Amino acid sequence: DLIKQLEDIVSPKSRPSEKIDVTQWMRHLSSIVTNGLNVKQSPMELTVFKVLHNRNARITFSELDFMIRKTEISDSIARLKNNKASGKDGIINEMLKTGKETILPLLDRLFNLVYTSGFFPQTWKTSLLTLLHKGGSQLDPNRYRGISLNSSVSKLFCSILNQLIKYLAKNRNLNNKYQIG
């Protein structure tokens, strides 16, 4: 009881109301995901997609046939932000930064194996969903915002790929002048 009282004092809005049952949460969260997806595409959209896909299928990028270098991993670790929550694996950015010299050879082998095999580990695809109360009735699931907590290692791997893709897009002039991000 004392711990619950202290939790409410420290962070009263961060714990969803215990009065909302699990089935109601599942129904609510499923409706959010379903509403956010554009499941139906018009025939025109599908045709445009097929044309672009077929056109791009003939283009190859030899720049992507490489191994991820330790320097790229090291630079990406240095860019990690502190005080971020961990995913299901419990690894936080500070652990990666502090143990960088020790884990660098392991991350090098792991990232290159993932990159060359094309197999993205299932644990990297798993997120923890934390619900934050936005105000108003604690009995209304719409008054909560979900935050997805992902693996720091998978985010590190994806940040390296993102840097490489940005470099490739810039060098090959693949960005449309109207491209925002």
C-alpha positions in Angstrom: 0.0 0.0 0.0 2.8 2.4 0.8 4.5 1.7 -2.5 1.2 2.4 -4.4 0.8 5.7 -2.5 4.3 6.7 -3.3 3.8 5.8 -7.0 0.7 8.0 -7.1 2.6 10.9 -5.5 5.6 10.6 -7.8 3.7 9.8 -11.0 -0.1 9.9 -10.7 -0.8 10.2 -14.4 1.6 7.5 -15.6 -0.5 4.4 -14.5 -3.7 3.6 -16.2 -6.7 3.3 -14.0 -7.1 -0.2 -12.6 -10.8 0.2 -13.1 -10.4 -0.3 -16.9 -10.3 -4.0 -17.6 -7.9 -5.7 -20.0 -10.6 -6.6 -22.6 -11.6 -2.9 -22.8 -8.0 -1.9 -23.3 -7.5 -4.5 -26.0 -10.7 -3.4 -27.8 -9.6 0.3 -27.6 -6.0 -0.2 -28.7 -7.2 -2.5 -31.6 -9.6 0.2 -32.8 -6.8 2.8 -32.8 -4.5 0.6 -34.9 -7.3 -0.4 -37.3 -8.4 3.2 -37.8 -4.8 4.3 -38.4 -4.2 1.8 -41.3 -5.2 2.5 -44.9 -6.2 -1.1 -45.6 -8.2 -0.4 -48.8 -6.3 1.0 -51.8 -7.8 2.2 -55.0 -7.0 0.4 -58.3 -5.0 3.6 -59.3 -2.9 3.5 -56.2 -2.1 -0.2 -56.8 -1.2 0.4 -60.4 1.1 3.3 -59.5 2.7 1.1 -56.8 3.3 -1.8 -59.3 4.8 0.5 -61.9 7.2 2.1 -59.4 8.0 -1.3 -57.9 8.8 -2.8 -61.3 10.8 0.2 -62.4 12.8 0.2 -59.3 13.3 -3.6 -59.4 15.8 -3.1 -62.2 17.9 -0.6 -60.2 20.7 -2.0 -58.1 22.8 -0.2 -55.5 26.2 -1.7 -55.2 26.8 0.7 -52.3 24.6 -1.5 -50.2 26.8 -4.5 -50.7 29.1 -4.0 -47.8 29.7 -4.8 -44.2 28.8 -2.5 -41.3 32.0 -1.1 -39.9 32.9 -0.8 -36.3 33.4 3.0 -36.7 29.8 3.3 -37.9 28.6 1.4 -34.8 30.9 3.4 -32.5 29.7 6.7 -34.0 26.0 5.7 -33.7 26.6 4.7 -30.0 28.1 8.1 -29.3 24.9 9.8 -30.8 22.6 7.8 -28.4 20.6 9.9 -26.0 20.7 9.3 -22.3 17.8 8.9 -19.9 15.7 6.9 -22.4 13.6 3.9 -21.3 14.6 0.4 -22.3 12.6 -2.0 -24.3 11.8 -5.6 -23.4 15.5 -6.6 -23.3 16.2 -4.1 -20.4 19.2 -2.6 -22.2 19.5 1.2 -21.9 21.6 3.5 -24.0 23.9 4.3 -21.0 24.8 0.5 -20.9 25.8 0.6 -24.6 27.8 3.8 -24.1 29.6 2.6 -21.0 30.4 -0.9 -22.4 31.1 0.3 -25.9 34.7 -1.0 -26.1 33.7 -4.4 -24.8 30.6 -5.0 -26.8 31.7 -3.3 -30.1 33.1 -6.6 -31.5 29.9 -8.4 -30.6 27.7 -5.8 -32.1 29.8 -5.8 -35.2 29.3 -9.5 -35.7 25.6 -9.3 -34.7 24.7 -6.4 -37.0 26.6 -7.8 -40.0 24.9 -11.2 -39.5 21.4 -9.4 -39.3 22.3 -7.3 -42.3 23.6 -10.0 -44.6 21.0 -12.6 -43.6 18.1 -10.3 -43.8 16.7 -11.8 -40.6 15.6 -9.2 -38.1 15.4 -10.9 -34.6 11.9 -11.3 -33.3 12.8 -9.7 -29.9 13.8 -6.5 -31.8 10.2 -6.4 -33.3 8.6 -6.6 -29.8 7.6 -3.4 -28.1 6.4 -2.6 -24.6 3.4 -0.4 -24.6 3.2 2.2 -21.8 0.0 4.2 -21.3 0.2 7.8 -20.1 -2.9 9.6 -18.8 -3.5 12.9 -20.7 -6.0 14.3 -18.2 -9.7 14.0 -17.8 -11.5 10.8 -16.7 -9.2 8.0 -15.8 -12.0 5.6 -16.8 -11.9 6.7 -20.5 -9.3 4.8 -22.5 -9.3 7.7 -25.0 -7.7 9.9 -22.4 -4.5 7.8 -22.5 -1.6 8.1 -25.0 0.4 5.0 -25.8 4.2 5.1 -25.9 6.0 2.2 -27.5 9.3 1.1 -25.9 11.6 -0.7 -28.3 15.0 -2.5 -28.0 17.9 0.0 -27.8 20.0 -2.5 -29.8 17.5 -2.6 -32.6 17.2 1.1 -32.6 21.0 1.4 -32.8 21.0 -1.1 -35.8 18.2 0.9 -37.5 20.0 4.2 -37.0 23.1 2.8 -38.7 20.9 1.6 -41.7 19.2 5.0 -41.7 22.5 6.8 -42.0 23.6 4.6 -44.8 20.3 5.1 -46.7 20.5 8.8 -46.3 24.1 8.8 -47.6 23.1 6.7 -50.6 20.1 8.9 -51.4 22.2 12.0 -51.3 25.0 10.6 -53.5 22.6 9.2 -56.0 20.4 12.2 -56.1 17.4 10.1 -55.2 15.7 12.7 -53.0 12.9 14.6 -54.9 13.2 18.3 -54.5 9.8 18.2 -52.8 10.9 15.6 -50.3 10.6 16.8 -46.8 12.3 14.1 -44.7 
